[in-house]
Amino acid sequence: MFFFTLKRLNACFYSSLSESVVMCKELKSRILRLTDELTTHSHDMSEVLQSTVTALKSGLVAAVPTDTIYGLACMAQNSEAIRRVYDIKGRNGDKPLAICVGDVQDIYRFCKVSVKEELLTDLLPGPVTLVLERSAALNTDLNPFTKLIGVRIPDHSFMRRLCQMCGEPLALTSANISSHTSTVTVQEFQDLWPSLGVVVDGGPVGDKSRLGSTVVDLSVCGRYRIIRPGCALSATIKILEDKYGLLEDSNQ
């Protein structure tokens, strides 16, 4: 049977229920542990998802697994939650956050898309962040210094379903102190736990390269620019150039 483990840090008591529950009065962070059996027991999956959605919609920040590295997520339309992410990471305010959505059609709500939909579906879901011009529907407090926005659809069933249940984009960045190494297990960013509403432990993620997603700017018609090589560079360039005839733009 698949189960999830709900913990509160600095344990005060242990429960003997079927799921191991550790509670604490001092800290509010909760660890929701996903195990391999999740795929065979959808009820428990729903409980983990609902707990995470509740935390996010309350304005809290959650640590989540993706298809590349662990991330910190909050509701992108919540300005206070965005500020909380920057505070937790100690991140410079002029460094942008990406957004994460559940389906390709959601991209059209928050971005001005200048490429074929087939190109989007060839790259997403996957370990790629597409940089596009933002639409007026997106929170103006999110990256107010640029007209562009990076958008992700991770190839990760939990993350996709989480975005779908939230009904709005999530702001997403790596789960680490700014400029520190990216993380592929929750234990690697344990010092951040007390600042988080929820930590979703999906076990080790990614290919251990810690490179993160490949970030490519598609905001100029017929052109692309690699912002970060990431873990899917060659496959991304092959699709952009060989299938869609885009030219690399080194002058942007």
Salt bridges, closest charged atoms under 4 A:
GLU47 OE2 - HIS43 NE2 3.34
ASP67 OD1 - ARG152 NH2 2.70
GLU80 OE1 - ARG83 NH2 3.08
ASP103 OD1 - ARG160 NH2 3.12
ASP122 OD2 - LYS243 NZ 2.77
GLU133 OE2 - LYS112 NZ 3.65
GLU188 OE2 - ARG210 NH2 2.81
ASP201 OD2 - ARG33 NE 3.50
ASP217 OD2 - ARG225 NH2 3.57
ASP242 OD2 - LYS238 NZ 3.32
